[in-house]
Amino acid sequence: MAHTVTTTTQAVPCARAVLAVNIIRLRGELGWSQEMLAFETGLHRTFIAHVERQVRNISLDNIERIAKALNKSICQLLTPFSGAA
C-alpha cells in the first residue's frame, strides 16, 4: 500500500513509500534478493521485507547502511524515481 501526503497543491508519496519503492527497484537492478541485501547491510531479511512493505519505521542509521550497500546516497533513496535516465 503506497502512502501519500496531501499538500495544498498536490499529493506526494510519503518518505516511507519512496524509500520502499527505491529499495525494491535498486535491489532488482542488482539482481539481489532481500536476503542478499540483508547480508550486505548486516540487517535481518525480515527487516528488509518490512521496510519494503512500509510497515517498519526505519532509522537514519539503517537507511545509511542500505544506501551504502546499494552504492547510492541517502538522498537518492529518498527521492522519488522519475524514470528518466
DAVEN-V156567 format. One record per pair of residues at least 4 apart in sequence whose C-alpha atoms are under 8 Angstrom apart, sorted by sequence separation. I is the first residue (numbers start at 1). J is the second residue. D is the distance in whole Angstrom. If there is no record, write none. Layout:
BEGIN
I:J:D + I:J:D
END
This chain:
BEGIN
6:10:6 + 7:11:6 + 13:17:6 + 14:18:6 + 15:19:6 + 16:20:6 + 17:21:6 + 18:22:6 + 19:23:6 + 20:24:6 + 21:25:6 + 22:26:6 + 23:27:6 + 24:28:6 + 25:29:6 + 26:30:6 + 27:31:6 + 28:32:6 + 32:36:6 + 33:37:6 + 34:38:6 + 35:39:6 + 36:40:6 + 37:41:6 + 38:42:6 + 39:43:7 + 43:47:7 + 44:48:7 + 45:49:6 + 46:50:6 + 47:51:6 + 48:52:6 + 49:53:6 + 50:54:6 + 51:55:6 + 58:62:6 + 59:63:6 + 60:64:6 + 61:65:6 + 62:66:6 + 63:67:6 + 64:68:6 + 65:69:6 + 66:70:6 + 67:71:6 + 68:72:6 + 72:76:6 + 73:77:7 + 74:78:6 + 75:79:6 + 6:11:4 + 7:12:8 + 13:18:6 + 27:32:5 + 28:33:8 + 32:37:6 + 38:43:5 + 39:44:8 + 43:48:7 + 50:55:5 + 51:56:5 + 58:63:7 + 67:72:5 + 68:73:7 + 72:77:7 + 5:11:6 + 6:12:6 + 27:33:7 + 38:44:5 + 39:45:8 + 50:56:5 + 51:57:7 + 67:73:6 + 4:11:6 + 5:12:5 + 27:34:8 + 38:45:5 + 51:58:7 + 67:74:6 + 4:12:5 + 5:13:6 + 37:45:8 + 4:13:4 + 5:14:6 + 35:44:8 + 47:56:8 + 64:73:8 + 3:13:6 + 4:14:5 + 27:37:7 + 35:45:5 + 38:48:6 + 64:74:6 + 67:77:7 + 2:13:7 + 3:14:6 + 34:45:6 + 37:48:8 + 63:74:7 + 3:16:8 + 4:17:8 + 3:17:6 + 34:48:6 + 2:17:6 + 34:49:7 + 41:65:6 + 41:66:6 + 41:68:8 + 24:52:7 + 41:69:6 + 23:52:7 + 37:66:8 + 40:69:6 + 20:51:6 + 21:52:7 + 20:52:4 + 37:69:7 + 19:52:8 + 20:53:7 + 20:54:6 + 16:51:8 + 17:54:6 + 16:54:6 + 16:57:8 + 27:70:7 + 26:70:7 + 1:53:8 + 2:54:8 + 1:54:8 + 23:77:7 + 22:77:6 + 22:78:8 + 19:77:6 + 22:80:8 + 18:77:7 + 19:78:5 + 22:81:7 + 18:78:6 + 19:79:8 + 18:79:7 + 18:80:6 + 15:78:6 + 18:81:8 + 13:80:8
END
